[in-house]
């Protein structure tokens, strides 16, 4: 887990855990909860490393390079266990208890377990864990991870310190795969990370971006409108589909919002409204050829 990424993507989580580490007030049990894709498991592993690390940074987080950190990363530590089954069962909790009973405490008596997907645990598993949490042993730290906090028994919740993870913009993740401008547009347009990666792999992605930019920089030019009709609005069966059209519209919207369009304010507002209205139409069954004819006519009427 990149600590700087955590600090930017989940600042409240970062500060809460940092305070606990620096003040040596780590709770016996935590419940990390929030939507999928919000780095809960990665943060849990970093937190586990930070509890045992001998070379923590100024914020109390692990160096991620020492032997103790590497053992956690590679799941080789005798004082660390992670359970990541799709559905945690009673046997998993019993095995966890047996594991810690048979291990000797390591540095500072710290023994750590992580239970991923805990919101999908069976009732028997929750009852077994509850007994484990009711009488916490010194030096044992647990991190439960759940997408849906409401699916965790209230009696379990009451014995854990809840840490809420907010939804993460996919922009941070996309920066590892593309330019800042591409990542910003895809994130602001509401694409999921997986869908954004799919669009980035399109052979026409950069071409569509360039066509949108050329249009937006000369939006009031009649010749540019005609060029747009040729490059965008001709129904080319080998590449024309809703994704292709939506992507072009999203690029134009992005450039309008970022003040790249060379139009008077009144026409800019009209263009933006037309694009948003037509984008909404694409989420319904529509004849793409007729849709493109209408969109071309509406845009031309608004800007010329």
N, C-alpha and C positions, 0 to 999 in steps of 0.2 A: 504494500500500500504506500503510495506516494504521500508523504506527510503534507507537502505543500498543496497537493490537490485536495486533500481532506480539509485543510484550513480554508480553502477558497469555496469548495463545494458544500461543506457542512460546518460553517463557522461556529454555530452554537454547540454542536457535538464536540468539535475540536476543543473549545474553551472549557466545556464541562469536564471532559476527560482529563485535560491538562491540569485543571485545578485539583482534581482528585489525586492525580499522580504527584504533583509538586507538593501538595500538603499531606501526602501519605494518608489519605482518607478514602482509599479504594473500598467500595462496598463489597459484601460477600457475593451478591448476585445482581446482575444487570439484565434488563430486557431491552434489547435494541429492536425498535419497531419502526416500520415505514415501508413505502412502496418498493416493489422490485426495482433493481437497478440503482439503489441508493447507497451502495458500498457498505452495507451492514456487516457482511462476513469479513470483508477485507479490513474494516476498522476493528472488528473483534480480534482478528489475528494480530494487528498492530498493537492493540491494547494489551493483549497477552504478552507480547514481546516486551512491552514497556514495563510490565510488572516485574519481569525477571532480569531485564537488561542492567548491566553494570556500568554502562556508558551513556546514560540518557542525555538528551539535549536540554536546553534551557527551559523548554516547555514541558519537560518530564517524559517525552516520548523516546522510544527505543532508537538506538543507533542503527539497528537492522543489519549490522555487520559482524558483531561479536559472535562467539561460539554459542552463547545462550539464545541469541536471536535466530541464528541459523538452525538450531535444533527445533525451535518452534516452527519456523518456516517449512522445514522438511518433515515435520511431524515425527521427530526422532527423540524428543524429550520424554523422559520417564515421568515427568511431573505435569504432563500436558496431554489432553485428549480432546479430539473434535469428533462429534457425531453429526453426520450430514446426510442421514437417510431421508428419503422423501416422506416417510411417515415413521416418526420415532415411537417405538414400542416399549412396553414395560421391561423387556429383556435388555434393551439398550441402557436404561437407567440402572438396572441391577448390575450390568457389566461395568458401568461407570463407577458405581459405588465399590465394587470389588476391586477395580483397577486402583483406585486411590487408597483403599485399605492395604493393598499389597505393595505400595510404593513408598519409598522414604521421601521426606520433604527435601526439596532442593534449596536454592538460594532464598533466604528470608522465609523459609517455610512455605513458599508459594507453590501451590498446585492449582492448575487452571483447567477448566473444561468449557467447551463451546458446544451448544446444542442448536444446530441450524434447522430451519423450517419448523420451529417449535410450535407454531400455530396449527400444525397438522399432526401433533402428537395424539396418541390414543388416550382415552380417559384413564386407563390403568397406568400408563406412563406418567401422566400428570399426578396421579395419586402417589406414586412411588417417589417422584421428584419432590412433592410437597413435604413428605417426611424428611427427605434429605435437606430441604431448605429450612425446616422448622428448627433444626438443631445444627446450625452451621459449625463446621469444624474450623478451628483457627488455621489460617493460611490457605484455605481452599476458596477459590474465586470462580464463579460461574457466569457465563454470558449466554443468555437465551436470545435467539434471533427469530423475529416474526414479521411477516408482511402485514398481517392483520392482528392488531393488538386485541381486538374484541374476541378473537378465537382462543385466547389464552385465559385459563380459569382466573377469576378475580382473586382467589386465594393464592395463586402463584404470583399474580401481578403485585399483590400487596407485600410480598416478600422480596421484590426486586426493585432496584432503582430504574425507572423507565427512562430511556433515552430515545427521543423521537428524531428520526431521519426524514428530512423533507425530500420531495421529489427533486431529482437532479436534472438540470438541463443537459441534453446530450451534447451541447456545444463543447464542453470540456473534453469529453471522450472523443469527439470527432476531430479535435485538433491533432490527435495522434495519426490521423489518416488523410487529412486534407488541409487546405489553406484556412486562414482565419476568416476570410470573407465567406467561403463556402460553408464553413461550420456555423457561422453566425446566421446566414440565411436559412439553412436547413433547420436549425434549432428554433429560430423565431417563427418559422412557418408551421411549427408543431409536429414535425416528423419525429417518429420514434428513432432511436439509435439504429435499430435493425433496418428500418425502411430507408433511413438516410444513407446507410452503407450500400444498400441495394441501388439507390439512385446514383450514388457516386460511381458505381461500376458501369453505368450506362455509357456506351461509346459516344453518345451525343451530349453528355452532360456539359462539357466545357463549350461545345458549339452553341447549345441553347443559351448558356450564360452570356456568350459573346453577342448573339443575336439580340437578346434582351437589352444588353448594355448599349449596343449601337442604336437600337430603336429609341431607348429612353433619352439618349443624349441628343437626338434629333427628332423628338416626338411630334413637333409641329410641322415638319417637312413633308410635303406631299410625296416626294420621291421616296422618302424613308417609309411612309405608309405603304406605298406600292411594293417596296422591297420586302416589308414585313408580310404582305400578302403572299409573296412568292416563297419566302423562306419558312414561314410559320403556318399559314392558313391553307396551304395546298394539302389535300388529304393524301399523303404518301403512305400507302398501305404497309410498306415495309418497316415503318417506324412510328406511325401515328397511333397513339393510344391515349387514354386518360392521363396516365402518369406523365407522358411527354408534354401534353397540353398544360396540366397543372403545374409542372415544373417551370415552364416558360412564364406562366402567369405569376407564380411565386417570385421568380427573379424580377419581373417588372414591378411587382408590389414592393419588393425589398428595396429596389432602387428609388422608387417614389418616396417611400418612408424615410430613406436616407438622403433625400433632397438632391438626387442626381438628375432629376427630370428637368428639362429646359422648357417649362411651360408657365404661364401666369397661374397664380394661385387658384383662381376659379376653375380653370381647365384641369389643373392638377387634381383638385378635389373630385371633379366629375370623373376623371380617368380612374382614380382610386376606387370610387363607388362602383363603377362599371365592372372593374376587375373582381372586386369582392363579391358582387352580385352574381357574376357568371361563375366564379369559383364555387359558390354554393350550389349552383345548378349541376356541377359535375359530380356531386355526391348522390345524384338521383339518376335513374335510367334516362339516357339522352342519346339522340342520334348525333354522333360526333361531327358529321359533315354539316348538318344544319346548325349545330351549336357554333361551329367555327365561322360559318357565314354570318350569323347574328353577332358574334363577338367582334368580328372585323368591322361590320357596319356600325356597331355601337361605338367602338374606339375611334373610328374615322370621324363620326359625327361629333364626338366630344372634343377632339383636339384640333380639327381643321377649321 
